Amino acid sequence: MIVGGGFGGLEAAKRLASAPVQVTLIDRRNHHLFQPLLYQVATAGLNPADIAYPIRAILRSQRNVEVLLGEVVDVDVSTGEVLLSDGARVGFDHLVLAAGARHAYFGNDDWEQHAPGLKTVEDALEIRRRVLSAFEVAERSHDPDERRAALTFVVVGGGPTGVELAGAIAEIATHTLARDFRRIDPTTAEVVLVEGVDRVLQAFHPELSERAQQQLADLGVEVRTDTTVIGVDAAGVDLDAGTRIEARTVLWAAGVAASPLARSISDDLDDAGRVPVDASLAALGHDNVFVIGDMAAATSNGDDVPGVAPAAVQGGRHVAEAIRADLDGRPRPTFRYRDKGSLATIGRAAAVAQFGRLRFAGFLAWVLWWAIHIALLIGFRSRAMVLFGWGWSWLTFKRGARLITSRWSPETG
Amino acid sequence: MIVGGGFGGLEAAKRLASAPVQVTLIDRRNHHLFQPLLYQVATAGLNPADIAYPIRAILRSQRNVEVLLGEVVDVDVSTGEVLLSDGARVGFDHLVLAAGARHAYFGNDDWEQHAPGLKTVEDALEIRRRVLSAFEVAERSHDPDERRAALTFVVVGGGPTGVELAGAIAEIATHTLARDFRRIDPTTAEVVLVEGVDRVLQAFHPELSERAQQQLADLGVEVRTDTTVIGVDAAGVDLDAGTRIEARTVLWAAGVAASPLARSISDDLDDAGRVPVDASLAALGHDNVFVIGDMAAATSNGDDVPGVAPAAVQGGRHVAEAIRADLDGRPRPTFRYRDKGSLATIGRAAAVAQFGRLRFAGFLAWVLWWAIHIALLIGFRSRAMVLFGWGWSWLTFKRGARLITSRWSPETG
């Protein structure tokens, strides 16, 4: 049984294709989401269906997999069952927990209503609605202060998502909407990126952080490093320096916490709510429960494994091998994370790339970023619509937009 | 002032481009919707952004037009003002009412929750959610009756929308989803089309109605003519013959009523809530208020003008001419509706077409249907995304998905 149809869960299911096992994959959504491009949906560059694909369709031809739409609310390790939100229980021999993470507000959950984060299609559509609506509010407003607040956008968190969101909003204002309004000039919009430490893109080399900050500045984004947000309300944010930014739109990209399902497996979670795992990615104390991706506090060669998509994919591949080893009576292999390099995009023709000691920024990094992401998307079969247009869709009977985007439960249908 | 950015309102705004007037176009949505293809969104064939485009962007280069996002709740003809939902008042010299129609339930408004209609992007997404979820419910169900009800789809109303929806759902079941499930066979789904009179597509020649019914039958749709729905609840529909169909999914395509704004202009509305207008399309008794499209009870050469998109476009063109005539001190021209022919599609390679005495059905009609609709869409500049892929979108800075799909108000932002 696999819980979660993200990068890790899907990879585990695929890698078990030829194994003599029955796989049940449970997800509360009907679609796999290509999260690295989610910020494009949030900023109106892509449709949800461009980056999401029905899990059922991805695993259609793999006969030993059954896909269930349902929300797992608890795991009973003693009986080997998961409990669904509708009360159903489903038993398992091996369990792979790959339910990912949600954004976290460091104990200030009331900030969420004012500063949505970006993890799901609904999140992305909500952010898109807020960003586009802000310009409409500014156009209709007669009060200069209200207008200024409507045209101010604060992004909290300078990781890849925060940098991408800030860059994309600046582009919307300066290019996409530039000539669409009569009373306001969208190019006067202010985009502020707030980061708690001394540089953005901390996971990258300091040299690249500097390049990224320069590229953001070129796009018109004001970057405030060494700045912590101490309050968020409907009208703006309070910063630790005692300053306040009046802003109608505040977006949250400052932290994530593992799925609360982690608690049903371990009492000893780390700060990000992740489950400690052994060298084979099994939860400590539960040999038949593997935890991968953003839910796992894993190490590889003594280093922490980062919460990125490639680590989830590698984790999925590894647990499939570990399960095969169990079936064959062989010892489980040890998980080794291979860092294949990192990329982050900032805007048009602006990105940074780091592959071991090789580091570069600018147009080349940006082209590489797109090439890799389009190639990966094609791997998930969802890119055909965008690349070849709907003719292809008709010829093959595929439908690109098969998403159920409202929260789904068997009761509400 | 123009209220409504549909086919009629948009055409009126465009035709006033070179006139010495200031045009304000108010719509409660930020996008124009190409309604003839909305059933494709409801049946997961297209993304919302494929058939919707920001009104602001369409009218970007027309300097005498201002676009306002707002909901008009009342018209005060005596003072020449419209009242918005946020309490604002906006004055006008000439008013063009083009706010369209919603689906109507003949006094049974409680049916709406069980049988959604199809007029907006939200409607389409709700129908898509219900149709796709029904198959998921069937897959999870262990009760044969519940499973059968989940796989039964009832479409009420045999006009073009009803025929299109029924045909598309049948195709989803028999082709798109055919191999995606493990416990159910989607091809066993039943699609029932219920029509009150003796044939579907009443606006067409009886010969074409017969062809359409044959094409529907070929797709596996059961057509029940001369059948009236007397009750709709969460579990199915009751028919006048005393029979009942247990169906989890019921869709409504059986009737429309004009926007309630009609009431603020006239006390003498027709059965469909439409405003009686004179030969120049001015509301009776209000020379400076024009009513066009689905809101108007208009006649041309003694015949009723049908509630179709071409009639709305022609109405928009006409009122622009009438306003120019007023400005020049000339008498207003008389509105003449020109029927350019009718097309309805049923499914893959299945459609009917009628141009005067020329009537045909099948593949040729279907090709023509698509060619015309794609050509019209390109006219509204929204098809580029689908036709040329996102490369185009990047090169031109256009963003295909600029929609605010939740109900918008200045308060909620």
Interface residues (C-beta under 8 A of the other chain):
Chain A: N30 V41 T43 A44 G45 L46 N47 P48 A49 D50 P54 R56 A57 R60 S61 E66 V67 L68 L69 G70 L125 R128 R129 R130 L132 S133 A134 E136 V137 E139 R140 E171 I172 H175 T176 R179 D180 F181 R182 R183 R248 R348 V386 L387 F388 G389 W390 S393 W394 F397 K398 R399 G400 A401 R402 L403 I404 T405 S406 W408 P410 G413
Chain B: N30 V41 T43 A44 G45 L46 N47 P48 A49 D50 P54 R56 A57 R60 S61 E66 V67 L68 L69 G70 L125 R128 R129 R130 L132 S133 A134 E136 V137 E139 R140 E171 I172 H175 T176 R179 D180 F181 R182 R248 R348 V386 L387 F388 G389 W390 S393 W394 F397 K398 R399 G400 A401 R402 L403 I404 T405 S406 W408 P410 G413
